[in-house]
């Protein structure tokens, strides 16, 4: 079984590659699309929207030229849309990109899967209760965020759900024009508080907590993924889009083990 992954952003390949090594350890990466053989994956990443739809359409051409793939998987953020709306947009835009391509569909042995991160992948990262700081001592902004919406108690996917983001970005929440940027800021402030607490306990500590899209640090680790899975086991109505990703991996794991 082989996979062609298209990651919209720069954080996704870093994190998903580590998570897949835990969830689907039998898969190995190859460095060109025509190098897959058995239980391999190839990926393209960091092109944003709408370019990821063009890349997915090009992937369909490559898969037809080299029909050894079983899945083409697009990973993308919902942003201001619902998961259903984002999937519909992706389907529509990929089909538009295919209009001037020789191959209009995937081969019969391959299917398209769209994994939507609601609101963004940082939204999922906010689900780790063990990493969350309930009573910040060093970060007044984080205190304001928690007073506004406590992601340890309520579903992170509902953070700023009342905020209506318009296409012209004329509105803002806590100074951010999009939900995704606000969610990312919330996560960054948790990391900052963690870092300040460590430095307070031990000035000699060389452990640093910070979050950047190009260096997501802790969130890619096995223990962090374990806590996210614990969250959805404890709260079956939380992080529903993350649950879709986990269900997909469990389905694939079952197929690989046959």
N, C-alpha and C positions, 0 to 999 in steps of 0.2 A: 504494500500500500504506500502510495506516494502523495505528497502534498505540495501545492504551489501557494505560498502565503503572500498576500499583498497587505502591508501595514501602512496605514495612512501617515502615521507620525514617526518621530525618531525614538521615542521612549519605548514603543511597543516591541520592536525586535529585541531590544535588550532584555526586557522583562519576560516576554513570552518565551524566548529561547531558554531562559532559566526555568521558568514554570513548566515548559514542555519536557524538560529533562527529568522533572519530578513526576508529572502526570502521565507522560508517554515516553518512558525512558528508552524504548526500543527504536525511536526515531533518531536519525542522524542527518545532519545538514550537509548539503553539497553546494559547491560554489558556482555552478552554472545549471541552467534549466534542463539541459540535455544530459546531465550526469546522473540523474536519478536511476536507481535500479530497483531496490527493494527496501521498504520502510525508510525512505529518505524524504527530506523536504528542501525546497529552494524558496528564497523569499526576495521580494523587492520592498523598499521602505522609504519613508520620509519624503513624500511628494505632496502631501496635503490634499485638500478637496478644492476643486473637482478633479485634479490630476490623477488621483488614485483610481478614478473610474476609467480613465484612458489607459492606465497601466493594467487594470484588470482586463480590459478589452484586448490589449496586446498579449496578455498572458493566455487568453483563449486561443490566439493565433499560434503561440508557441506550443501550447498543449496539443493542438491539432497536428502540428508538425512533429511532435514527439509525444505520442499518445500513451504515455506510461503513468499518467497521473490519475488518481481517484477523486481528488478534491482540489478545487480552487477555492481558497478561503480569503475573503476580504475582511479586514479588521478596521473599523471606523468608529468615530465618535458620533453620538446622536446630536451633540451640541444643543440647540434650542428645540429640536424635534423630538417626538416620541420615537421609540424603537421601531414601531410599525411604519411610521412616516419615513424614517431614515432608510429602512430596508426597501421601501417602495421607490424612494428617490434613487438609491443605488441601482436597483434593477432597471429603472427607466433610463438613467444616465449611461449605464454600461451598454444598453441596447442602442442608444443613440450613437455611442462611439463605435459600435459594430457596423453601422450602416455602410461605411465605406471600406470595410474589411472583407477579405475573401471568405473567412470563416465566421458564420453568424451565431453558432452555438458551440457548446463543448461536445467532445466525443461522448458516445453513449456510456462509456465506462467511467465518466467523470461528472461530478456535480458541483454546483456553486453553493457555497455556504457563506452567509454574511453574519459576522459577529459584530454586534453594535454595543459600544460602551456608553452607557447612559450615566451621566451626561458626557463624561470623558473618562479616561482610564484612571485619572486621579480620584474620581468619585469612588471607584472601587477601592482604592488604597485607603480612603477614609473609613472603611469598614472594619479596620483592625482595632478591636477594643483594647487589646493588650498594649498596643503602642500609643493609644490615645491618652492625653493628659487631662484628667478630670478637673484638677484644680491648679491651673498654671500660676506660678509664683513670679515669673520673670517677664511675662508677655501680656500686656494690657489688650493688645489687639485680639489675641486668641481668646481672652476672657469675653470680649464683645461678641466674637463669633459664636462661642459656646452659649452665651446668653440668648443670642438670636436663634440658634439651632444646634442642639447637642447631637452630633452624629453618632455618639456612642449609644444613644437611646432611640433615636429615630432613624429611619432609612436614609442613608446618605444620598440616594438617588432623588429624594424629595427636597434636598437642600436648595433653597431659593426657588421652590416650585411656583411661588406666586409671582416671581419676577418675569415680566413679559419682555423678552428681548426682541427689539425690532431690527429690521434689516439695515437701517441707517445708524444703528447704535447711538440713539439719542438719549437712552436711559442708562442708569448704572446702578449697581448694588455694591455697597462698601467701596465705591470708586472704580469698580470694574464694569466694563461694558458688556461682558458675556458671563453666563453662568459658569462656563468652563474655566475661565480665568479666575473667578471667585473660588471655585472648588479647589483649583490648584493653589491659590493663596492660603486657603484654610489648611491644606496639607503642609505647606511650607512652614506655617506658623507652629504647627505641632512639632515639626522637626526642630525648629529653632528653640522651642521650649525644652525639648529633650536635650538638646546640645547644651543649653545654659545650665540645666540641672546637673549634668555630668561634670561640667567645668567647675561648678560650685562645690561639688563633693570632692573633686580631685583635680587640682590645677595641673598635675603631672600626667593626667590621662591623655593618651593620644587618640582616643576614640572621638570621632566627630560625626554628628548627625546633621545632614543637610539633604535637601532634595533639589535636583535640577533635572530637566528633561533629558539632558545628555548623560547625566550620572544619577540615575534613580536610587542608587544605594540600597538601603534596607528592603525596599518593596519588592525587589526581585528575588529575595532569599527564600529558601524553603520554609523557614519558620514564619515568615510573613504570610505566605500563601496558606499555610496551615491555619493561621488565625482568621483569614478571610473565609476559609471553608467552615471553620467553627462558627462564624457569624451566621452564615446562611443555614447551618444546621440548627442553631438556636432560634433563628428568626426566619421562618420559611417565606415571609413576605418581604424580606429585605434583599437588596442587590439582585433583583430578578434578572438583569442583563448579565451579571457575572454568573448567575446560576445557569444561564443558557450556555455560556462558554464551558463550564464544568460538565454539564450534561453532554455536550458535544465530545469532549475529551473522553468521558466514560464510555460513550458509544463507540468511539474509535478504538479505545483500549480493548473493548470486548471483541471487536472485529479482528484486531491484531493477534489476539490470543486464541483465535479459532484454529 
